[in-house]
Amino acid sequence: MTPDRPWLYLILGSTGSGRREVLADLIQAGLGTDDKAAVLLAEGERADPADAALGALGRWSLADGEVRLEAPAEATHVFLVLDGRANPVEQLEPLSIWLRTAPFELARVLCVVDCALVEKHPELLAWQDACIHFSDAVLLNRREGVANKWMSEFRRRYVEKRYPCLMEMVKAGRVKNPALLLEPEARRISHAFDADEWAGISLADVEIGTGDGGEGEDDGETIAPDQLDPDDMPEVDPYFERKPGGYRVMTVPDIGRFLA
């Protein structure tokens, strides 16, 4: 299936998890001969030895909450690598808004896990939970020296919660079936990227009448957006939800403290 717009893939994972090495394998072994890939790195991403296998690299950035990028006009598949030292939620929320009108079709969100790092620092499970909440496929990398018991418990953590995402092992930077992982099928828990009737609509200045609206009749009492029945409002992803003071309901640890 080929859309009218280029396919877009979001690549999650921490710095050092091997995302670009795995991405090179996905592109080389998973795309067809007529496909043209473009890889855009987050502005804060540093150079990596695996970059040589990715060809010419572009950049994307967030400025005042706005997504800024320019993909090659001939690209059929665009891969956005998120900042692996930053909070994934703070990047995914503006991306979810931008995608409502962007000239791309979201194919999948992929997450590469640094298993050794998460095993060493259990507090990073909360950071990984956030990434996997938004992911269609999870690739378990950096498994050298990681206890089998830990690997089994990590996978069970999401199986028991009935996460529909694919979960695959990475070996020497490669996966068994790259084409399957690139298949544009949503398998994520989050609905943040789903199209709905509220997309692009702001309720900031809307007043909703409660009368029957008949000709010559008073429209009745108006209801402010914050007084609407929650069941009648657009769904807010739990990771995007905020308290009255502006702080997020679900917090994510600062992974930068655990990276070299």
Residue, then its C-alpha position, 0 to 999 in steps of 0.5 A: m500500500t502506497p499513500d499519496r504522501p510519504w510514509l513517516y516513521l518515528i524512532l524512539g530510544s535512548t542515546g547509545s541504544g543502537r537506533r541508527e545501526v538498527l535503522a540502517d538495517l531496516i532501510q537496506a533490508g526492508l525497503g524496495t528498490d523503488d523506495k527512497a529513504a530520508v533520515l532526519l535526526a533531532e537537532g540535539e543528536r550527536a554524530d554516530p559511527a553508524d551514520a555512514a550507512l544512512g547516507a545524507l542526513g537531515r535535521w528536524s527541530l522543535a522551536d517554541g513547540e513547533v516542529r520544523l523540518e524539510a524532507p527531500a521532495e523525492a523521499t517515499h519513507v521519512f525516518l525521524v530520529l528523536d532526541g535520545r537524551a530528552n523526554p520523549v513525551e515532550q517531543l511526541e506531543p508537538l509531533s502528534i499535533w503537527l501530524r494532523t496537517a503535515p504532508f506525511e502519513l504516519a506509518r509506525v513508531l519504533c522503539v529501540v531498547d538499550c536492555a543493558l542500560v535499563e537492567k542497570h538502572p531499574e528507575l528507567l523502566a518508567w522512561q521505557d514505559a513511556c516510549i513503549h506506550f506510543s510504539d508499534a514495534v519494540l526492538l530489544n538491543r544491547r542484550e550482551g551480558v543481560a540476565n535471561k531472567w531480566m529479559s523474560e520479566f521485561r517482556r512479560r511486563y508488557v504481555e501481561k498488560r496486553y500491549p499489542c506492539l511487536m517485540e523483536m530481538v536485535k542481534a548484531g544490529r539486525v532484525k529477522n524481518p525488517a519488512l514486517l517491522l516497517e509495515p504501516e499497521a498501528r499496534r500501539i496502546s496510545h491513540a495520540f496519533d489517531a485521526d478523529e473528528w476533533a483534529g485541528i479544532s480548538l475549543a478555547d473560545v467556544e461556547i456551546g448552547t443548551g437550548d433547542g436553537g429554534e427560530g426566535e427562541d433563546d438558545g439557553e445557557t452557554i457552557a464553557p469548554d471546561q464544563l463539558d462532559p468529559d465523555d464528550m471531549p476529545e481523548v487526551d493521552p494519559y502522558f499528555e494530561r496535565k494537572p491544573g498547575g501545568y505539571r504532567v500527571m504522568t512523569v518521566p525520569d530524566i534519562g540524561r542523568f544515566l547517559a555518558 
